[in-house]
Amino acid sequence: MATHAKKALGVDSFWDLKVGFIEYDLDLAANRWDDVNRKYEYEIYRKWGELKNSLYLIEEVEGEIKAAKAENMDVERAQAKIKDARNLFEVEGKYAAARLAASKARALLVSP
């Protein structure tokens, strides 16, 4: 390792390196920090919340359909609509459309 360090850096050891002061732009760092936090908030955190809420609603309505079916209610249209919601969520990644389809499936349970 020392041979490679000597060739690459001109010293035998990392500790032998002469390092000067590295200037640090605090304003630039603060701006970049804010940019990263903003990007996280808008592009990751909110999208994750939308994903979780969509899946929660779909699973909740699927449970309601199962319960309605156990009570011998006609759930055929609601099942078709919740299947559409699952497809929108899992295959197409359209979370808002999936929530809307799940809501429509729930409405079909109340008033076909």
Residue frames as a rotation matrix with the C-alpha (Angstrom) as fourth column:
MET 1
0.569 0.822 0.000 0.00
0.822 -0.569 0.000 0.00
0.000 0.000 -1.000 0.00
ALA 2
0.414 -0.477 -0.775 2.81
0.209 -0.779 0.591 2.41
-0.886 -0.407 -0.223 0.86
THR 3
-0.642 -0.661 0.389 4.31
0.498 0.027 0.867 1.91
-0.584 0.750 0.312 -2.60
HIS 4
-0.139 0.696 0.704 1.05
0.938 -0.134 0.319 2.94
0.316 0.705 -0.635 -4.23
ALA 5
0.762 0.412 -0.500 0.65
0.591 -0.759 0.275 5.91
-0.266 -0.504 -0.822 -1.89
LYS 6
-0.065 -0.884 -0.463 4.20
0.288 -0.461 0.839 7.05
-0.955 -0.079 0.285 -2.65
LYS 7
-0.735 -0.189 0.651 3.50
0.661 0.012 0.750 6.90
-0.150 0.982 0.116 -6.40
ALA 8
0.060 0.897 0.438 0.09
0.890 -0.246 0.383 8.55
0.451 0.367 -0.813 -6.18
LEU 9
0.896 0.438 -0.067 0.60
0.401 -0.738 0.543 11.14
0.188 -0.514 -0.837 -3.46
GLY 10
0.274 -0.882 0.384 4.34
-0.118 -0.427 -0.897 11.46
0.954 0.200 -0.221 -3.10
VAL 11
-0.181 -0.302 0.936 4.30
-0.963 -0.137 -0.231 10.30
0.198 -0.944 -0.266 0.55
ASP 12
-0.838 -0.213 -0.503 4.48
-0.153 0.976 -0.158 6.92
0.524 -0.056 -0.850 2.27
SER 13
-0.639 0.593 -0.490 1.58
0.759 0.384 -0.525 7.55
-0.124 -0.708 -0.696 4.62
PHE 14
0.210 0.839 0.503 -1.66
0.742 -0.471 0.477 9.43
0.637 0.273 -0.721 4.62
TRP 15
0.738 0.094 -0.668 -0.50
0.624 -0.470 0.624 11.19
-0.255 -0.878 -0.406 7.78
ASP 16
-0.301 -0.937 -0.178 2.50
0.703 -0.345 0.622 12.64
-0.644 0.062 0.763 5.95
LEU 17
-0.041 0.361 0.932 0.30
0.906 -0.379 0.187 14.64
0.421 0.852 -0.312 3.60
LYS 18
-0.849 -0.183 -0.495 0.49
0.369 -0.877 -0.309 18.38
-0.377 -0.445 0.812 3.95
VAL 19
-0.121 0.903 0.412 -3.06
0.931 -0.041 0.364 19.68
0.345 0.428 -0.835 3.81
GLY 20
-0.958 -0.196 0.211 -3.84
0.145 -0.961 -0.234 23.35
0.248 -0.193 0.949 3.82
PHE 21
-0.594 0.781 -0.191 -7.01
-0.068 -0.286 -0.956 25.15
-0.801 -0.555 0.223 4.87
ILE 22
-0.728 0.478 0.492 -10.03
0.659 0.290 0.694 24.29
0.189 0.829 -0.526 2.75
GLU 23
-0.919 0.394 0.029 -12.35
-0.393 -0.902 -0.180 27.22
-0.045 -0.177 0.983 2.32
TYR 24
-0.632 0.774 -0.022 -15.98
0.770 0.625 -0.133 26.60
-0.089 -0.101 -0.991 3.20
ASP 25
-0.845 0.425 0.325 -18.77
-0.234 -0.840 0.489 28.76
0.481 0.337 0.809 1.83
LEU 26
-0.868 0.496 -0.042 -21.40
0.230 0.325 -0.917 28.69
-0.441 -0.805 -0.396 4.56
ASP 27
-0.235 0.812 -0.534 -24.03
-0.667 -0.534 -0.520 30.52
-0.708 0.234 0.667 2.47
LEU 28
-0.302 0.057 -0.952 -23.62
-0.859 0.417 0.297 28.08
0.413 0.907 -0.077 -0.42
ALA 29
-0.936 -0.077 -0.344 -23.82
0.060 0.927 -0.371 25.13
0.347 -0.368 -0.863 1.98
ALA 30
-0.678 0.730 -0.084 -26.98
-0.029 -0.140 -0.990 26.52
-0.735 -0.669 0.116 3.63
ASN 31
-0.112 0.628 -0.770 -28.62
-0.930 -0.339 -0.141 27.07
-0.350 0.700 0.622 0.23
ARG 32
-0.508 -0.130 -0.852 -27.79
-0.571 0.791 0.220 23.54
0.645 0.598 -0.476 -0.87
TRP 33
-0.982 0.180 -0.064 -29.09
0.159 0.587 -0.793 22.17
-0.105 -0.789 -0.605 2.42
ASP 34
-0.365 0.892 -0.267 -32.38
-0.415 -0.413 -0.811 24.01
-0.833 -0.185 0.521 1.87
ASP 35
-0.172 0.253 -0.952 -32.59
-0.978 0.068 0.195 22.77
0.114 0.965 0.236 -1.73
VAL 36
-0.808 -0.177 -0.562 -32.12
-0.172 0.983 -0.062 19.16
0.564 0.047 -0.825 -0.64
ASN 37
-0.849 0.526 -0.045 -34.72
0.175 0.202 -0.964 19.48
-0.498 -0.826 -0.264 2.12
ARG 38
-0.195 0.792 -0.579 -37.19
-0.740 -0.506 -0.443 21.09
-0.644 0.342 0.684 -0.26
LYS 39
-0.350 0.000 -0.937 -36.64
-0.812 0.500 0.303 18.37
0.468 0.866 -0.175 -2.85
TYR 40
-0.964 -0.014 -0.266 -37.11
0.115 0.880 -0.461 15.69
0.241 -0.475 -0.847 -0.19
GLU 41
-0.650 0.751 -0.116 -40.30
-0.101 -0.236 -0.967 17.31
-0.754 -0.616 0.229 1.09
TYR 42
0.019 0.727 -0.687 -41.93
-0.811 -0.390 -0.436 17.80
-0.585 0.565 0.582 -2.29
GLU 43
0.038 -0.059 -0.998 -40.64
-0.913 0.405 -0.058 14.87
0.407 0.913 -0.038 -4.32
ILE 44
-0.677 -0.341 -0.652 -40.14
-0.117 0.925 -0.363 12.08
0.726 -0.169 -0.666 -1.83
TYR 45
-0.971 0.238 -0.010 -41.99
0.043 0.134 -0.990 12.59
-0.234 -0.962 -0.140 1.44
ARG 46
-0.290 0.921 -0.262 -45.27
-0.751 -0.388 -0.534 13.76
-0.593 0.042 0.804 -0.09
LYS 47
-0.099 0.216 -0.971 -45.20
-0.837 0.510 0.199 11.08
0.538 0.833 0.130 -2.78
TRP 48
-0.867 -0.240 -0.438 -44.61
0.025 0.855 -0.518 8.45
0.498 -0.460 -0.735 -0.10
GLY 49
-0.767 0.640 0.044 -47.62
-0.210 -0.186 -0.960 9.80
-0.606 -0.746 0.277 1.83
GLU 50
-0.050 0.748 -0.662 -49.76
-0.984 -0.151 -0.096 9.66
-0.172 0.647 0.743 -1.31
LEU 51
-0.406 -0.191 -0.893 -48.64
-0.501 0.865 0.043 6.08
0.764 0.465 -0.447 -1.94
LYS 52
-0.989 -0.004 -0.151 -49.40
0.124 0.550 -0.826 4.99
0.086 -0.835 -0.543 1.65
ASN 53
-0.533 0.841 -0.095 -52.80
-0.488 -0.397 -0.777 6.68
-0.691 -0.368 0.622 1.72
SER 54
-0.079 0.481 -0.873 -53.79
-0.974 0.151 0.171 5.15
0.215 0.863 0.457 -1.60
LEU 55
-0.590 -0.210 -0.780 -52.82
-0.184 0.975 -0.123 1.64
0.786 0.071 -0.614 -0.57
TYR 56
-0.968 0.251 0.030 -54.52
0.003 0.133 -0.991 2.04
-0.252 -0.959 -0.129 2.82
LEU 57
-0.267 0.921 -0.284 -57.79
-0.810 -0.375 -0.452 3.08
-0.522 0.110 0.846 1.16
ILE 58
-0.124 0.180 -0.976 -57.66
-0.792 0.575 0.207 0.22
0.598 0.798 0.071 -1.35
GLU 59
-0.804 -0.243 -0.543 -57.04
0.067 0.870 -0.489 -2.33
0.591 -0.429 -0.683 1.41
GLU 60
-0.835 0.545 0.069 -59.76
-0.236 -0.242 -0.941 -0.81
-0.496 -0.803 0.330 3.56
VAL 61
-0.034 0.849 -0.528 -62.34
-0.974 -0.146 -0.171 -1.02
-0.222 0.508 0.832 0.77
GLU 62
-0.367 -0.145 -0.919 -61.23
-0.493 0.868 0.060 -4.57
0.789 0.475 -0.390 -0.06
GLY 63
-0.989 0.012 -0.146 -62.01
0.133 0.492 -0.860 -5.47
0.062 -0.871 -0.488 3.56
GLU 64
-0.484 0.866 -0.126 -65.41
-0.568 -0.421 -0.708 -3.80
-0.665 -0.271 0.695 3.31
ILE 65
-0.056 0.425 -0.903 -66.17
-0.940 0.283 0.191 -5.75
0.337 0.860 0.384 0.12
LYS 66
-0.724 -0.272 -0.634 -65.19
-0.095 0.949 -0.299 -8.98
0.684 -0.156 -0.713 1.85
ALA 67
-0.910 0.414 -0.004 -67.50
0.017 0.028 -0.999 -8.15
-0.414 -0.910 -0.033 4.77
ALA 68
-0.217 0.864 -0.455 -70.35
-0.867 -0.384 -0.316 -7.23
-0.448 0.326 0.832 2.42
LYS 69
-0.274 0.050 -0.961 -69.88
-0.692 0.683 0.233 -10.46
0.668 0.728 -0.152 0.52
ALA 70
-0.953 -0.109 -0.284 -70.08
0.115 0.734 -0.669 -12.39
0.282 -0.670 -0.687 3.80
GLU 71
-0.598 0.792 -0.125 -73.47
-0.129 -0.249 -0.960 -10.75
-0.791 -0.558 0.251 4.35
ASN 72
-0.314 0.421 0.851 -74.62
0.797 0.604 -0.005 -11.96
-0.517 0.676 -0.525 0.92
MET 73
0.380 0.364 -0.850 -74.66
-0.127 -0.890 -0.438 -8.49
-0.916 0.274 -0.292 -0.63
ASP 74
0.798 -0.116 0.592 -74.14
0.601 0.230 -0.765 -8.06
-0.047 0.966 0.253 -4.36
VAL 75
0.492 -0.713 -0.500 -70.51
-0.048 -0.595 0.802 -6.93
-0.870 -0.370 -0.327 -4.58
GLU 76
0.368 -0.348 0.863 -69.71
0.840 0.521 -0.148 -7.78
-0.398 0.779 0.484 -8.20
ARG 77
0.711 -0.062 0.701 -69.48
0.422 -0.759 -0.496 -4.17
0.562 0.648 -0.513 -9.44
ALA 78
0.864 -0.413 0.288 -67.57
-0.494 -0.590 0.638 -3.07
-0.093 -0.694 -0.714 -6.36
GLN 79
0.468 -0.712 0.524 -65.10
0.250 0.675 0.694 -5.94
-0.847 -0.194 0.494 -6.85
ALA 80
0.445 -0.270 0.854 -64.54
0.891 0.045 -0.451 -4.95
0.084 0.962 0.261 -10.47
LYS 81
0.817 -0.088 0.570 -63.95
-0.009 -0.990 -0.140 -1.33
0.576 0.110 -0.810 -9.47
ILE 82
0.754 -0.581 0.307 -61.52
-0.459 -0.131 0.879 -2.21
-0.471 -0.803 -0.365 -6.65
LYS 83
0.419 -0.604 0.677 -59.66
0.687 0.699 0.199 -4.46
-0.594 0.382 0.708 -9.10
ASP 84
0.598 -0.158 0.786 -59.31
0.579 -0.593 -0.560 -1.40
0.555 0.789 -0.263 -11.35
ALA 85
0.888 -0.252 0.385 -58.02
-0.427 -0.763 0.486 0.56
0.171 -0.596 -0.785 -8.35
ARG 86
0.599 -0.687 0.411 -55.40
0.079 0.561 0.824 -2.13
-0.797 -0.461 0.390 -7.64
ASN 87
0.388 -0.428 0.816 -54.28
0.916 0.279 -0.289 -2.05
-0.104 0.860 0.500 -11.27
LEU 88
0.751 -0.073 0.656 -54.01
0.153 -0.947 -0.281 1.73
0.642 0.312 -0.701 -11.27
PHE 89
0.831 -0.419 0.366 -51.97
-0.516 -0.331 0.790 1.58
-0.210 -0.845 -0.492 -8.07
GLU 90
0.448 -0.670 0.591 -49.69
0.027 0.671 0.741 -1.40
-0.893 -0.316 0.319 -8.73
VAL 91
0.202 -0.342 0.918 -49.20
0.899 0.437 -0.035 -1.38
-0.389 0.832 0.396 -12.50
GLU 92
0.397 0.070 0.915 -49.71
0.714 -0.650 -0.260 2.18
0.577 0.757 -0.308 -13.66
GLY 93
-0.529 -0.655 -0.540 -48.54
0.848 -0.376 -0.373 4.06
0.042 -0.655 0.754 -10.55
LYS 94
-0.491 0.474 0.731 -51.51
-0.014 -0.843 0.537 6.44
0.871 0.253 0.421 -10.74
TYR 95
-0.850 0.018 -0.527 -52.15
0.507 0.304 -0.807 6.87
0.146 -0.952 -0.267 -7.03
ALA 96
-0.763 0.612 -0.207 -54.78
-0.453 -0.736 -0.503 9.63
-0.460 -0.290 0.839 -7.18
ALA 97
-0.255 0.669 -0.698 -56.76
-0.839 0.206 0.504 7.71
0.481 0.714 0.508 -9.81
ALA 98
-0.578 -0.006 -0.816 -56.46
0.211 0.965 -0.156 4.56
0.788 -0.262 -0.557 -7.67
ARG 99
-0.934 0.258 -0.247 -57.91
0.192 -0.220 -0.956 6.42
-0.301 -0.941 0.156 -4.66
LEU 100
-0.496 0.781 -0.379 -60.78
-0.841 -0.541 -0.016 7.69
-0.218 0.311 0.925 -6.78
ALA 101
-0.266 0.368 -0.891 -61.52
-0.495 0.741 0.454 4.18
0.827 0.562 -0.014 -8.09
ALA 102
-0.788 -0.050 -0.613 -61.43
0.442 0.648 -0.621 2.80
0.428 -0.760 -0.489 -4.53
SER 103
-0.840 0.517 -0.166 -63.84
-0.233 -0.620 -0.750 5.51
-0.490 -0.591 0.641 -3.40
LYS 104
-0.283 0.742 -0.608 -66.18
-0.931 -0.059 0.361 4.62
0.232 0.668 0.707 -6.25
ALA 105
-0.488 0.053 -0.871 -65.96
0.006 0.998 0.058 0.94
0.873 0.023 -0.487 -5.25
ARG 106
-0.934 0.149 -0.325 -66.95
0.336 0.049 -0.941 1.90
-0.125 -0.988 -0.096 -1.70
ALA 107
-0.604 0.745 -0.284 -69.88
-0.694 -0.666 -0.273 3.94
-0.392 0.032 0.919 -3.02
LEU 108
-0.343 0.463 -0.817 -71.08
-0.636 0.526 0.565 0.94
0.691 0.713 0.114 -5.02
LEU 109
-0.812 0.028 -0.583 -71.40
0.381 0.781 -0.494 -1.00
0.442 -0.623 -0.645 -1.75
VAL 110
-0.794 0.500 -0.345 -73.81
0.092 -0.462 -0.882 1.59
-0.600 -0.733 0.321 -0.37
SER 111
0.244 0.903 -0.354 -75.89
-0.331 -0.266 -0.905 2.36
-0.912 0.338 0.234 -3.44
PRO 112
-0.528 -0.462 0.713 -75.47
0.440 0.569 0.695 0.07
-0.726 0.680 -0.097 -6.43
